[in-house]
Amino acid sequence: MNSRALIRYGYVVFAYLMLPLILLHLLYKSLGDSNYLKRINERFGFNGNPLNKKTIWIHAVSYGEVKAASSLVYQLIKRYPEKEILLTTYTPTGSALIQELFGDTVHHVYLPYDLDGAVIRFFKWANPEISIIIETELWPNFFHYCGKLNIPLVLASACVSDKSIKLYRMLLGLFQEAVSHGIVVGAQTEEEAKKFILIGASESRTFVTGNIKFDYSTPDDLIEKANMFKKEFALNRPIWVAGSTHKGEERIILDAHKRILEAYPDALLIIAPRRPERFQSVQNLIHKRGFSCVSRSQDMQISENTQVILADTLGELPMFYSASSVAFVGGSLFKTGGHNLLEPASLNTPVIAGPVLYGVEEIANMLKAKGAIEIVHNAEELSKTVCQLLSNSDRHKQMTKAARKVVDKNRGSLEKLLSLITPLLKS
């Protein structure tokens, strides 16, 4: 047995030994969202009767990746109506968005854990003609069987965080085995392409295709919905949004809103926590801090006294961004790392973020270079920046115009990815 085979065998054994911890983690996640306990069979590769046709399989780990992949999925549906499209995800929020965006036009299951038996069952059931993974999910067993079964594998809009690259270097032999099966890498940047080559990807099969998030197209009726929301639910008050927030950030955001209300007594804050399991705890915090709050899920008309809307629904964040005058993108004040900065930027909403932006550094740097984003570190800076953008229409226009230029200049990733995918599909 050669060294790579030995490393892979060790990983297979290790993955099964980790199964009790995996199940405990699933149980823990279900405490906040009971959907994690549904469809458990899919997480072990038990999906019923095999799909009848060869499929185009696309994996998007969660909500953000599903949204990023949507433009690619729509194009594949349009170009290959005779083929089945299979979308997999890991999270209930990603699953819900797939249903919302695509309904019955695609097949959808949870991707099973990277256990040898589960992976084999999945491939027998799905019979994929090609595998496309959005951004970065490096699972050795899935990659191994793509190579063993001669299934082309494309990493689309691929990137590797600095934190992850340290792990991959520690386990270099394992990941060299995983990415050595003729994988095609469509990296977001030159720097990302170099990282993949470093961990074993073929230089001749590694390309720079850009970030597919730049090609995300908003629904045609989004602006109409946003205007309707402002008129019917927000009473045309000045709105600022804190989107994709994480634990600890809401305290800072509420402190900032308290300061903002001193300057703009009719200002309305919309808080959209990143994870549904945190909706209740965030609502409790809002009430504890003394704010008048309405939950979006209650679909209630707010009053003039309402100070905060808790966005405890899925799929509406783009509408909230479009309806608002300022957007703060969460995950960026603490160790989590920032989320999708392009969504508000593409909707003509000035963007504010914290300083922790790993995972979106490249986009953040592009926006910074054009003066299209403001970076804040605490409640005082956040409140000051929001107030400035509410009062200074010239700065508001300058930021939105600059952001639009960044978005327009970097479009085109979708076509580059399709040019990699098309030759790998059978006509």
C-alpha positions in Angstrom: 0.0 0.0 0.0 1.5 3.3 -1.1 1.6 6.4 1.2 -1.4 8.1 -0.4 -3.5 5.0 -0.1 -2.4 4.6 3.5 -3.4 8.2 4.3 -6.8 7.7 2.7 -7.4 4.5 4.6 -6.5 6.4 7.8 -9.0 9.1 6.9 -11.8 6.6 6.2 -11.3 5.0 9.6 -11.0 8.4 11.4 -14.3 9.6 9.7 -16.2 6.6 11.2 -14.6 7.1 14.6 -15.9 10.7 14.5 -19.5 9.6 13.8 -20.7 9.8 17.5 -19.4 13.4 17.7 -21.0 14.2 14.3 -24.4 12.9 15.6 -24.0 14.9 18.9 -23.3 18.0 16.8 -26.4 17.4 14.7 -28.4 17.0 17.9 -27.0 20.3 19.3 -27.9 22.1 16.1 -31.4 20.8 16.3 -31.9 22.5 19.7 -32.1 25.8 17.8 -33.6 24.4 14.6 -35.6 21.2 14.7 -35.2 20.8 10.9 -31.7 19.4 11.5 -33.4 16.2 12.7 -35.5 15.8 9.6 -34.5 13.8 6.6 -31.6 12.2 8.5 -31.6 9.3 6.1 -30.2 11.7 3.4 -27.2 12.5 5.6 -26.2 8.9 5.3 -26.9 8.5 1.6 -30.3 6.7 1.8 -32.4 8.5 -0.8 -34.7 5.9 -2.2 -34.8 4.9 -5.8 -31.9 6.0 -8.0 -32.4 9.0 -10.3 -33.3 7.9 -13.8 -31.1 10.2 -15.9 -27.6 11.3 -15.7 -27.5 14.4 -13.5 -25.6 17.7 -13.2 -24.8 17.7 -9.5 -24.2 21.1 -7.8 -23.3 21.3 -4.1 -23.8 24.6 -2.2 -23.1 24.1 1.5 -25.6 26.7 2.9 -27.8 29.7 2.3 -25.1 32.1 1.0 -23.6 29.5 -1.4 -27.1 28.5 -2.7 -27.8 32.2 -3.5 -24.4 32.6 -5.2 -25.0 29.5 -7.3 -28.5 30.5 -8.4 -27.4 32.3 -11.6 -25.3 29.2 -12.6 -28.2 26.8 -11.8 -30.7 28.9 -13.9 -28.3 28.8 -16.8 -27.8 25.1 -16.6 -31.6 24.5 -16.5 -31.9 26.7 -19.6 -29.1 25.2 -21.5 -29.7 21.5 -20.6 -33.4 21.0 -20.3 -33.0 17.3 -21.1 -30.8 16.7 -18.1 -31.6 16.4 -14.4 -30.2 19.1 -12.0 -29.4 17.9 -8.5 -28.7 20.5 -5.8 -27.3 19.4 -2.5 -26.7 21.5 0.7 -25.9 20.8 4.3 -28.2 23.2 6.2 -32.0 23.6 6.5 -31.6 27.3 5.5 -29.9 26.3 2.3 -32.6 23.6 1.7 -35.4 26.2 2.2 -33.8 28.6 -0.2 -33.5 25.9 -2.9 -37.2 25.2 -2.6 -38.0 28.9 -2.7 -35.9 29.6 -5.8 -36.3 26.4 -7.8 -39.3 24.5 -6.5 -39.7 21.2 -8.4 -37.5 22.2 -11.3 -34.5 20.6 -9.5 -33.9 17.6 -7.3 -32.7 18.4 -3.8 -31.3 16.3 -0.9 -28.8 16.9 1.9 -25.3 15.9 1.0 -24.3 12.9 3.2 -21.5 12.9 5.6 -18.1 12.1 4.1 -18.3 8.5 5.3 -17.2 5.9 2.8 -20.4 3.9 2.7 -22.6 7.0 2.6 -20.6 8.5 -0.3 -20.9 5.2 -2.3 -24.6 5.1 -1.7 -25.0 8.7 -2.8 -23.1 8.2 -6.1 -25.1 5.1 -6.9 -28.3 7.0 -6.3 -27.4 10.3 -8.0 -25.4 8.9 -11.0 -23.9 12.3 -11.6 -22.4 13.1 -15.0 -20.5 16.0 -13.5 -20.0 17.5 -10.0 -19.8 21.2 -9.4 -18.9 22.5 -5.9 -19.5 26.1 -5.1 -16.7 28.0 -3.3 -14.8 25.5 -1.1 -15.8 22.2 0.3 -12.9 19.8 0.3 -14.2 16.4 1.3 -11.6 13.6 0.6 -14.1 10.7 0.1 -16.3 12.6 -2.4 -13.2 13.8 -4.3 -11.8 10.3 -4.3 -14.9 8.7 -5.8 -15.3 11.4 -8.4 -11.8 10.4 -9.6 -12.4 6.7 -9.2 -15.7 6.8 -11.1 -14.4 9.2 -13.8 -16.8 12.0 -12.9 -15.5 15.4 -13.8 -15.3 17.7 -10.7 -15.3 21.5 -11.0 -14.6 23.8 -8.0 -16.6 26.9 -9.0 -15.7 30.3 -7.5 -13.2 28.5 -5.5 -11.4 30.0 -2.5 -9.4 28.8 0.5 -9.3 30.9 3.7 -5.9 31.4 5.4 -7.3 29.5 8.4 -8.2 26.5 6.2 -4.9 26.5 4.3 -3.1 25.9 7.6 -5.2 22.8 8.1 -4.7 21.5 4.6 -0.9 22.0 4.9 -1.0 19.9 8.1 -2.9 17.2 6.2 -1.1 17.8 2.9 -0.8 14.2 1.9 -4.6 13.6 2.4 -5.6 16.6 0.4 -3.1 16.0 -2.3 -4.7 12.7 -2.8 -8.2 14.3 -2.8 -7.4 17.0 -5.4 -5.2 14.8 -7.6 -8.0 13.3 -9.7 -8.1 15.7 -12.6 -10.1 18.3 -10.7 -10.9 21.6 -12.5 -10.5 24.6 -10.3 -12.2 27.9 -11.2 -10.5 30.1 -8.6 -11.8 33.5 -7.6 -8.3 35.2 -7.8 -4.7 34.5 -8.8 -3.8 34.2 -5.1 -6.5 31.6 -4.6 -5.4 29.7 -7.6 -1.9 29.5 -6.2 -3.2 28.1 -2.9 -5.0 25.2 -4.7 -1.9 24.4 -6.7 0.1 24.4 -3.4 -2.2 21.7 -2.0 -2.0 19.5 -5.1 -4.3 20.8 -7.8 -3.0 20.5 -11.4 -1.6 23.8 -12.7 -3.0 23.1 -16.2 -6.5 22.6 -14.8 -6.5 25.6 -12.5 -8.0 28.8 -13.8 -9.0 32.2 -12.5 -12.7 32.7 -13.2 -13.6 35.4 -10.7 -16.3 35.4 -8.1 -19.8 34.2 -9.2 -21.4 36.4 -6.6 -20.8 39.4 -8.9 -23.1 37.7 -11.4 -26.0 37.4 -9.0 -29.1 38.9 -10.5 -31.9 40.2 -8.3 -35.5 39.2 -8.9 -37.4 41.5 -11.3 -40.0 42.4 -8.7 -37.5 43.1 -5.9 -37.6 46.9 -6.1 -41.4 46.9 -6.3 -41.5 44.7 -3.2 -39.1 47.0 -1.4 -41.1 50.1 -2.2 -44.3 48.4 -1.0 -42.6 47.4 2.2 -41.4 50.9 2.9 -44.9 52.3 2.2 -47.0 49.7 4.0 -44.8 48.3 6.8 -42.1 51.0 7.4 -44.3 54.1 7.0 -41.5 55.6 4.7 -39.2 56.1 7.7 -35.4 56.2 7.4 -34.3 52.5 7.6 -31.0 50.9 8.3 -30.4 47.2 8.1 -28.0 44.9 10.1 -27.8 41.7 8.0 -26.4 38.3 8.7 -25.5 39.2 12.3 -23.9 36.8 14.8 -23.8 36.4 18.6 -22.3 39.5 20.2 -22.9 41.8 17.3 -26.5 42.5 18.1 -25.5 44.2 21.4 -23.2 46.6 19.5 -25.9 47.2 16.9 -28.6 48.0 19.5 -26.2 50.3 21.3 -25.6 52.1 18.0 -29.3 52.3 17.3 -29.9 53.9 20.6 -27.5 56.7 19.6 -29.0 57.0 16.2 -32.5 57.5 17.6 -31.2 60.6 19.4 -30.4 62.2 16.1 -33.2 60.5 14.1 -36.1 59.6 16.4 -38.1 58.0 13.6 -35.2 55.7 12.5 -36.1 52.1 12.0 -33.6 49.3 12.5 -34.1 45.9 10.8 -32.0 43.1 12.4 -31.6 39.9 10.4 -29.6 37.2 12.3 -27.6 34.8 10.2 -29.0 31.7 11.8 -32.7 30.9 12.4 -31.9 29.1 15.7 -30.9 32.5 17.1 -34.1 34.3 16.2 -35.7 33.9 19.7 -32.6 34.8 21.6 -32.1 38.0 19.5 -35.8 38.9 20.1 -35.3 38.5 23.8 -32.2 40.7 23.7 -34.1 43.4 21.8 -36.9 43.5 24.4 -34.4 43.3 27.3 -32.7 46.4 25.9 -36.0 48.3 26.0 -36.7 48.6 22.3 -40.2 48.4 20.8 -39.9 45.5 18.4 -42.1 43.7 15.8 -41.2 40.3 14.3 -41.4 40.1 10.6 -42.9 36.5 10.8 -45.9 38.0 12.5 -46.6 40.1 9.4 -47.8 43.0 11.5 -48.2 46.6 10.6 -45.7 48.5 12.6 -46.6 51.6 14.5 -44.9 54.9 14.8 -43.4 53.7 18.1 -41.8 50.6 16.6 -38.0 51.0 16.7 -36.8 47.6 15.6 -38.0 44.9 13.2 -36.6 41.4 13.7 -36.2 39.8 10.3 -37.0 36.2 11.5 -38.0 35.0 8.0 -35.8 33.5 5.2 -35.2 35.0 1.8 -36.2 38.6 2.5 -32.8 40.1 3.3 -32.3 41.4 -0.3 -35.7 43.2 -0.1 -34.6 44.7 3.3 -31.3 45.8 1.8 -33.1 47.4 -1.2 -35.6 49.2 1.1 -33.0 50.6 3.4 -30.8 53.7 3.3 -27.7 52.0 4.9 -26.7 48.4 5.4 -24.3 46.9 7.9 -23.1 43.4 7.0 -22.6 41.2 10.0 -20.0 38.5 10.9 -17.4 41.2 10.6 -17.1 42.6 14.1 -15.8 39.4 15.6 -14.0 36.2 14.6 -16.7 34.9 12.2 -15.6 36.9 9.2 -17.8 38.9 6.9 -20.7 37.8 4.7 -21.9 38.9 1.3 -20.9 42.5 0.8 -22.0 42.5 -2.8 -25.7 42.0 -2.1 -26.4 45.4 -0.6 -23.7 47.0 -2.9 -25.6 45.8 -6.0 -28.8 47.1 -4.6 -27.6 50.7 -4.4 -27.3 50.6 -0.6 -24.2 52.0 1.1 -22.3 49.2 2.9 -20.8 49.3 6.4 -18.8 46.4 7.8 -16.5 45.5 10.7 -12.8 44.9 10.4 -12.9 41.1 10.4 -13.4 40.3 6.7 -11.6 37.0 6.0 -13.5 35.0 3.4 -14.5 38.3 1.7 -11.1 40.1 1.7 -10.9 40.4 -2.0 -14.3 41.9 -2.5 -13.8 44.2 0.6 -10.5 45.4 -0.8 -12.1 46.2 -4.2 -14.8 48.2 -2.4 -12.3 50.0 -0.1 -10.2 51.0 -3.1 -13.2 52.8 -4.6 -14.5 54.3 -1.4 -17.5 52.1 -1.6 -17.5 50.7 2.0 -17.1 52.1 5.5 -15.3 50.0 8.2 -16.3 50.5 11.8 -15.1 48.9 15.0 -17.7 49.7 17.7 -21.1 51.1 18.4 -19.9 54.7 18.5 -18.4 54.4 15.0 -21.3 52.5 13.7 -23.9 55.0 14.9 -21.8 57.9 13.6 -21.4 56.4 10.1 -25.1 55.5 9.8 -26.1 59.1 10.8 -23.6 60.6 8.3 -25.0 58.5 5.5 -28.6 59.4 6.4 -27.8 63.1 6.4 -25.2 63.3 3.6 -26.9 62.6 0.3 -23.7 63.3 -1.7 -21.7 60.7 0.3 -24.6 58.3 -0.1 -24.6 58.7 -3.9 -20.8 58.5 -4.1 -20.7 55.2 -2.3 -23.5 53.6 -4.2 -22.1 54.8 -7.6 -18.6 53.4 -6.7 -20.0 50.1 -5.6 -22.0 49.8 -8.8 -18.7 50.3 -10.8 -17.0 47.5 -8.8 -19.9 45.1 -9.4 -20.2 45.9 -13.1 -16.4 45.7 -13.7 -16.1 42.2 -12.1 -19.1 40.5 -13.8 -18.4 37.7 -16.1 -17.5 34.8 -13.8 -20.6 32.9 -14.8 -19.6 32.7 -18.5 -16.1 31.7 -17.6 -17.4 28.9 -15.4 -19.8 27.7 -18.1 -16.8 27.6 -20.5 -15.1 25.1 -18.1 -18.2 23.1 -17.5 -19.6 22.8 -21.0 -16.8 20.7 -22.5 -17.1 18.2 -19.6 -20.8 17.5 -20.3 -21.9 14.9 -22.8 -24.0 16.4 -25.6 
